[in-house]
Amino acid sequence: MRLRSRDDHRAGLAFDDADLESRLVWIWGSPRSGSSWLLQQLCHPLESGVSAPAGFRAPAGLEPPAGGFDAVPVDESFIPNHLAPAFGNPVEIDGRYVPATLNNYGAYRPGYSFSQAYADVWRPAFRRFALVRLHSIVERARARGIPLADRPALVLKEGNGSHASDQVMSLVPRSRMLFLARDGRDVVDSLAHAYAPGGFFARREQRAWETPEQRREGIRWAARMWACNVDVTTTALNSQPPELRRTVRYEDLLSDTRRELGALLEWLGLERDAAWLDRMVEERSFAAARRRGPHERNRAATPGLWRENLSREEQELVAEIIGPRLAALGYEE
């Protein structure tokens, strides 16, 4: 029987795995932090679409840039969620929130597929799977006639998978990491609105925060979820080389979109002239979105609404859970 080498996971690939890995850009943070908006801006004019064969499309009649589109949007691959499936609510251990995932529960059971005892087996295999799957997005888009650059960046919005950002980044350390931070109190307020009776999450998931007790427990869960995402994402961020990591606050992006986006595009090596940037900012602004018609998922773009929508008791509950993290991210408590 032939013994397999440690590089067998690279055998037969139709692409340079290290090169593709270096072109991945992961947007981490938390749900309801403006990550969809940021994805649209970074990959403009391409548009993500759940019904599009490749997961995104080019607007009809659009003249592609010379050399093709160089930034591809990936609106939630859920790679992190399959690597670390959520198994319950986050738990606090020694002042840090830890996600309740199957990995954390089964890490030291040799029989568990993603056991630490077999990390040398499953880690390269999972990395290979992730890269092959992401490479297929580019190939399928080209087959559908979308002109892409030779080496396009793949920008992955993964707010809902941020609890596994540290594990994903350890598998693809050559890729870039973008931490999109938002005031956790506004995130909690946004989730409370979405889960209120008639809210879009309440309708989609067939459960709502109807009673005062359900709302209180929901707010406690939302605060812990945000705190856990921040704790894990901060750990992942600190493990990345400075040149491959960046933090941007939603509030700064909102107040000076052109400056913040220009800096991010420069960091990513995506060349854009001033006219393109001005046009993109105008077309992707919240004002432009409102002119195109209401969309219930895009609730509001005004920071600080938590002061109006959360009761004093709810504000104190949230502050007790997330307070130290707010200060670390530069928010006033």
C-alpha positions in Angstrom: 0.0 0.0 0.0 1.4 3.4 -1.0 1.7 5.9 1.8 0.1 9.2 1.0 2.3 12.3 1.2 1.1 15.4 3.0 0.8 17.2 -0.4 -1.7 14.8 -1.9 -4.5 17.2 -1.1 -3.1 19.5 -3.9 -2.9 16.7 -6.5 -5.0 17.1 -9.5 -6.1 20.7 -8.9 -6.8 22.7 -12.1 -5.6 25.9 -10.5 -2.9 27.2 -8.2 -4.3 26.7 -4.8 -2.0 29.2 -3.1 -2.8 31.9 -5.6 -6.5 31.4 -5.2 -6.2 31.5 -1.5 -4.3 34.8 -1.7 -7.2 36.3 -3.7 -9.9 35.5 -1.1 -11.3 38.4 1.0 -13.4 37.5 4.0 -15.8 40.0 5.5 -16.4 39.0 9.1 -18.3 40.7 11.9 -21.9 40.0 12.7 -25.3 39.9 11.1 -27.1 43.3 10.7 -23.8 45.2 10.4 -24.0 46.4 6.8 -22.0 43.6 5.3 -24.4 43.3 2.3 -23.9 47.0 1.6 -20.1 46.7 1.8 -20.1 43.6 -0.5 -22.1 45.6 -3.1 -19.6 48.5 -2.9 -16.5 46.4 -3.1 -17.8 44.3 -6.1 -19.7 47.1 -7.9 -21.2 46.8 -10.5 -21.6 43.0 -10.1 -24.7 42.1 -8.1 -25.1 39.1 -5.9 -28.3 37.1 -6.5 -29.5 33.9 -4.9 -31.2 32.7 -8.1 -28.2 33.5 -10.4 -26.3 30.3 -11.5 -23.0 31.6 -10.3 -24.4 33.4 -7.3 -24.0 36.8 -9.0 -24.8 38.6 -12.2 -23.6 41.6 -14.3 -26.3 44.2 -15.0 -27.8 43.9 -18.4 -26.3 46.1 -21.1 -23.3 47.0 -18.9 -20.1 47.5 -20.8 -17.4 45.4 -18.9 -14.2 47.1 -17.9 -11.1 46.4 -20.0 -9.6 43.1 -18.7 -12.9 42.0 -17.1 -14.4 42.4 -13.6 -11.8 42.0 -10.9 -13.9 41.5 -7.8 -16.5 38.7 -7.5 -19.2 38.8 -4.8 -19.9 35.7 -2.8 -22.9 36.3 -0.6 -22.5 33.8 2.2 -20.9 30.5 1.1 -21.6 29.2 4.6 -18.3 27.5 4.5 -17.7 28.5 8.2 -21.1 27.3 9.3 -20.4 23.8 7.9 -16.9 23.8 9.3 -18.3 24.7 12.8 -22.1 24.1 13.0 -23.8 26.1 15.8 -25.1 23.7 18.4 -26.5 26.2 21.0 -26.1 29.7 22.4 -22.6 31.1 23.1 -21.2 30.5 26.6 -18.9 32.8 28.6 -15.7 31.3 29.8 -13.2 33.4 31.7 -14.7 36.7 30.4 -14.7 35.6 26.8 -17.7 34.2 24.8 -17.1 30.9 23.1 -19.4 29.6 20.4 -21.4 26.5 21.2 -20.5 24.5 18.1 -20.2 20.8 17.4 -16.4 21.3 17.1 -16.1 22.6 20.6 -18.3 19.9 22.0 -16.6 17.1 20.1 -13.1 18.3 19.6 -11.5 15.8 22.0 -13.6 12.8 20.9 -11.5 10.8 18.4 -14.7 9.5 16.7 -15.9 13.0 15.8 -15.2 13.9 12.2 -13.4 17.1 13.0 -11.7 15.8 16.1 -8.4 17.4 17.1 -6.9 14.0 17.0 -7.5 13.8 13.3 -6.8 17.5 12.4 -3.9 16.5 10.2 -6.3 14.6 8.1 -9.4 16.8 7.8 -7.8 20.3 7.8 -6.0 19.9 4.4 -9.1 18.1 3.0 -11.5 20.8 4.1 -9.2 23.5 2.8 -9.1 21.7 -0.6 -12.9 21.4 -0.6 -13.3 25.1 0.1 -10.9 26.2 -2.6 -12.3 23.9 -5.2 -15.8 25.1 -4.5 -14.8 28.8 -4.6 -12.8 28.2 -7.8 -15.9 26.7 -9.4 -17.7 30.1 -8.9 -15.2 31.8 -11.2 -15.3 29.0 -13.8 -19.1 28.8 -13.8 -19.4 32.6 -14.2 -17.0 32.5 -17.2 -19.0 29.7 -18.7 -22.1 31.9 -18.4 -20.3 34.6 -20.4 -19.5 37.0 -17.5 -16.1 38.5 -18.4 -13.8 38.2 -15.4 -10.2 39.3 -14.9 -7.5 36.6 -15.0 -7.0 36.7 -11.3 -10.2 38.2 -9.7 -10.6 38.7 -6.0 -13.4 36.7 -4.4 -15.1 38.8 -1.7 -17.0 36.6 0.8 -19.6 38.1 3.1 -19.8 35.7 6.1 -21.3 37.7 9.0 -23.5 34.8 10.0 -20.4 32.6 10.2 -18.2 34.9 12.2 -18.2 32.5 15.1 -15.9 30.3 13.0 -13.7 33.1 11.6 -10.7 31.9 13.6 -11.0 28.3 12.2 -11.5 29.4 8.6 -8.6 31.9 8.7 -6.3 29.2 10.1 -7.1 27.1 7.1 -6.5 29.8 4.5 -4.0 32.2 6.2 -2.8 33.7 2.8 -6.3 35.3 2.4 -7.3 38.7 3.5 -9.5 39.4 6.5 -11.8 42.4 6.8 -13.5 42.9 10.2 -16.6 45.1 9.7 -17.5 46.3 13.2 -20.8 48.0 14.2 -22.1 49.2 17.5 -23.5 46.1 19.1 -26.4 48.0 20.6 -27.6 48.9 17.1 -27.1 45.3 16.0 -29.3 44.1 18.9 -31.9 46.7 18.1 -32.0 45.7 14.4 -32.4 42.0 15.4 -35.2 42.9 17.8 -37.0 44.7 15.0 -36.5 41.7 12.6 -37.9 39.3 15.2 -40.8 41.4 16.3 -44.2 40.1 15.2 -44.5 40.7 11.5 -40.7 41.3 11.1 -38.9 39.6 8.2 -36.9 37.2 10.4 -40.1 36.3 12.4 -41.9 35.5 9.1 -39.1 33.6 7.6 -38.3 31.5 10.6 -41.9 31.3 11.8 -41.0 32.5 15.3 -41.3 35.9 16.8 -40.4 37.7 20.1 -44.1 38.3 21.1 -44.1 38.4 24.9 -42.0 40.6 27.1 -40.1 37.6 28.3 -39.4 36.4 24.8 -38.2 39.8 23.8 -35.9 39.9 26.9 -34.5 36.5 26.2 -34.1 37.4 22.5 -32.2 40.6 23.3 -29.9 38.6 25.7 -29.2 36.1 22.9 -28.5 38.8 20.4 -26.1 40.6 22.7 -24.3 37.3 23.5 -24.1 36.5 19.8 -22.6 39.9 18.9 -20.1 39.5 21.8 -19.1 36.0 20.7 -18.6 37.1 17.1 -16.5 40.0 18.2 -14.4 37.8 20.5 -13.8 35.2 17.9 -13.2 37.6 15.1 -10.7 39.6 17.2 -8.8 36.4 17.9 -8.7 35.6 14.2 -7.7 39.2 13.3 -4.8 39.1 15.7 -3.5 35.9 14.1 -3.2 37.5 10.7 -0.2 39.5 9.5 -0.9 43.2 9.6 -0.8 43.5 5.8 -3.6 40.9 5.4 -6.0 42.3 8.0 -8.2 45.4 8.2 -10.9 46.7 10.5 -13.5 49.2 9.4 -16.4 50.5 11.4 -19.8 50.7 9.8 -20.4 54.1 11.2 -17.2 55.4 9.6 -18.1 53.8 6.3 -21.5 55.5 6.5 -20.2 58.9 7.4 -17.4 59.1 4.8 -18.1 56.3 2.3 -15.8 57.6 -0.4 -12.7 57.8 1.8 -13.3 54.5 3.6 -14.0 52.6 0.4 -11.1 54.2 -1.4 -8.8 53.0 1.3 -10.2 49.5 1.2 -10.0 49.2 -2.5 -6.3 50.4 -2.4 -5.6 47.8 0.3 -7.1 45.1 -1.9 -5.1 46.2 -5.0 -8.3 47.0 -6.9 -7.6 50.1 -9.1 -10.4 52.5 -9.4 -10.3 56.1 -10.6 -12.0 59.0 -8.9 -14.9 59.2 -11.3 -15.7 55.5 -10.8 -15.5 55.9 -7.0 -17.9 58.9 -7.1 -20.3 57.1 -9.3 -20.3 53.9 -7.2 -20.8 55.8 -3.9 -23.8 57.6 -5.5 -25.4 54.4 -7.0 -24.8 52.3 -3.8 -25.9 54.9 -1.3 -28.8 54.3 1.1 -30.5 57.3 -0.5 -30.3 55.6 -3.9 -31.6 52.4 -2.4 -34.6 54.3 -1.1 -35.3 55.8 -4.5 -35.3 52.4 -6.0 -38.0 51.4 -3.5 -38.4 50.1 0.0 -36.7 46.9 1.1 -37.6 45.6 4.5 -34.1 44.0 5.2 -32.5 47.5 4.9 -34.2 48.9 7.9 -32.3 52.1 8.7 -28.9 53.6 8.3 -28.9 55.8 11.4 -26.5 54.9 14.1 -27.8 55.2 17.7 -31.4 54.2 17.2 -31.0 51.8 20.1 -31.4 54.7 22.4 -34.9 55.2 21.2 -36.0 51.6 20.7 -34.4 49.7 23.6 -35.9 50.4 27.1 -33.7 51.4 29.9 -33.8 47.9 31.3 -32.9 46.4 27.9 -30.0 48.9 27.5 -28.6 47.9 30.9 -28.9 44.2 30.0 -27.1 44.7 26.7 -24.4 46.9 28.3 -23.7 44.2 30.9 -22.9 41.7 28.2 -21.1 43.8 25.5 -19.7 46.8 27.4 -16.0 46.1 27.4 -16.0 45.1 23.7 -17.7 48.4 22.8 -14.8 50.3 24.4 -12.2 48.2 22.6 -13.8 49.0 19.3 -13.9 52.7 20.0 -17.6 53.1 20.9 -18.7 55.1 23.9 -20.4 53.1 26.5 
